[in-house]
């Protein structure tokens, strides 16, 4: 309850201070203030060599796990690790805007691919950790920019950049016993928003809504 109240106060302050959307900066600031203190990801006990070997033998990774990882990445936006939930979310987004649903799934897919190219732990890719920031960044571009070839390219670029930034921040925050939450999405989306006028054909929508209606 205190966190929710603090987030509302911070949102009101950022609304006056920022000349662009707030993204999820308030959530990150308030949540990380608590998480960095409690360190939920901090390892309490280390696995012995035999325990580690037993764990690796008990976990089998199939091709379908990687195929489903973009959907799991979408579900991770709501801190859920389920391809079925991700499919439901994509279906719900498509009822609002089919093209925005493509941005979401395409962004998550690119994020997962970047994770694999970076040699990330396969389990992190499979449970969607490399997909959710990329999905959010792609949707931000689709929501706030007029639909065009340039906007599509920026959507793909923002997804890749978000994944790369996640890969850089994950070990840093992991060492502090915390996740990096949606900081990559916030940083990349803020940078993308500033590109209007810098790239020919890239325009912010006057009344942001969806790729179909932005003008």
N, C-alpha and C positions, 0 to 999 in steps of 0.2 A: 504493500500500500504506500509506503514512504517513497519507494522507487518510482511508482506511477505518478505520485504527486510531484516529485522532483523533476520527472521528465516533462510534465505539463508546464512547469515554471520555466524550464530551460527552453522548451519549444517556443514559448511566448517571447523570450529574450532573443532567441536566434531569428525569429520572424522579423524582428525590427532591425537586427544587425546584418542579415544576409540579403544579397540582391539576387539570389537564386534559390531553388527549392532546398528545404532542409535535409532531404534524404532521410537517413536514420542516424544523424549525428547525435541527437539527444539520447536516443536509446543506447548508443555505444558508450557515451560518456557516463551515463548513470549506471548502466549494467557493469561496465568495466571497473568503476569505482568500487563496487561490491565484490566482483569476481577476483580482481587482483589482490584483494585482502583475504578472501577465503581460499583461493588457489585450488579450485575443484579438480584440476587436471594434474596436480602435483603427484608424482609417484610416491606412494607411501612405503611400499616394499618392492624390492627388485626380484624379478624372476630368476630362479636358478637356471643353470644351463639345461638341466633335464626338463624343467617346467617349460622353458622356451621351446625345446625340441618337441615336446608333447603337444604344445599349442599349435606349432606350425604344421604338425602332421594331422591334426584334427580339423584344420581349416582347408577346405578345397574350394578353389576359385574357378568358376566356369566362364565360358564366353558370354553366356546370357547375363551373368552378373555385370559384366562391362557394358553390354547392350542396354541394360536397364538403368545404369548409373546416372544418365541425364535426368531421368524421371525422379530418381531418388534425390538428385541434386535440387530439383524444383521443390520437392517435399521438405527439404532441409531449410527452406525459407521460413517454414513454420516449425522448425526443430523436430521434424519427423523423418525417419529413415525408411520410407516405404515407396516402392515404385507404383503401387496401386494408388496410394494417396497422391503421388505426383501426377499420375494420369488423370485423377479426378480434378486436380488443380488446373491442369492444362485444359481439360474439358470446360471447366467453369470460366477460365479466361477467354476461351474461344467463343463462348456465348456472348461475351462483352465485345470482344474484338479478335477475330480469327488471326489477323496478322500479328497482333500483340502476343498471341499464344505461340506463334512461330518464333518471335523474338525470344520468348522465355525458354522454349525447348532448345532452340538453336544456340542460345547463349550458354545454357547448361552443358550442352554437348561439346561446345568449343572449350569450355572450362575443363571438362573431364579429359579431353584430348591433350590439352596443354599439360595437365597433370601427368599423363602418361609419357609425354615427350620429355618432361622434366625428370622422369624417373622417380615419380612420387610412389610412396607405399601404395600398393594396389588396393589394400583395404580402405585407405582414405578416399581413393577414387570411387570405389564401389559403394561406400556409404554416403556419397554425395557431397563430401566436404569441398571438392574442387569445383562443384557446379553451381552452388546457390548464389555466390557473389556475382558470378558471370551472368546468370539468369536475370538477376536484379538490374545489373548494369545495362544489359541489352534492352530490357523492358523500359528503363529510364529513357534511353535514346528513342525508342519507339513511341513513348508517350509524349515527350517534350519537343521532338523535332518533326518537321514536315517530312512525310514519307518521300524518299528519293533514293537513287542509287548511292548517293553520298551518305545518306543516313543509314542505309543498310550496311555499307562498309564501316561506318563508325560504330554501329551496333556490334559487328563482328570484332572490330578492333578493341572495343571496350570490354568485351567478354574475355578476349585473350589477355588484355592488360590486367583485368581484375584477377584472373587466375594466376598470372605471374606475380602480382603483388601479394596474393594470398600465399603463394609458395615462399615468398620472402619473409612475410610476417609470421607465418605459422610457427616456425622454429623459435622465433624470438619470444612470442607470447607463450608458446609451449614451455619454454624455459622458465617462464614466470608462473606456470601452473594455470594458464588461462587461454581461452580461444580468442582469436582476433575478431570474432563476430562478423559484422558487416562493414568494417573499416575499409577493406579493399573496394567495395562497391561505392561507398561514400566518396573516397578519394578520386576514383576514376570518373564517376559521374560528375563530380564537381569540375574536373578538368575538361570533360567532354562539353559541358554546358558553356564553357568559355570559348569554345571553338567557333561559335557563330560569327560569321564575318571573316574568319581566318581561312576558311575553305570555300571555294566557289560552289554554289549549289546546296550548301548546308544552311538551313534556316530553322530557327526556333518557331514553334507554332504560336500564333497569337492567343489561342484558347486551347491549351493542351487537352487532348482527349484520347485519341488512338490513332494509329497509322491511317486508318480509313477516313477519319474526319479531320485530321490536322491540316491546317491551311495557313 
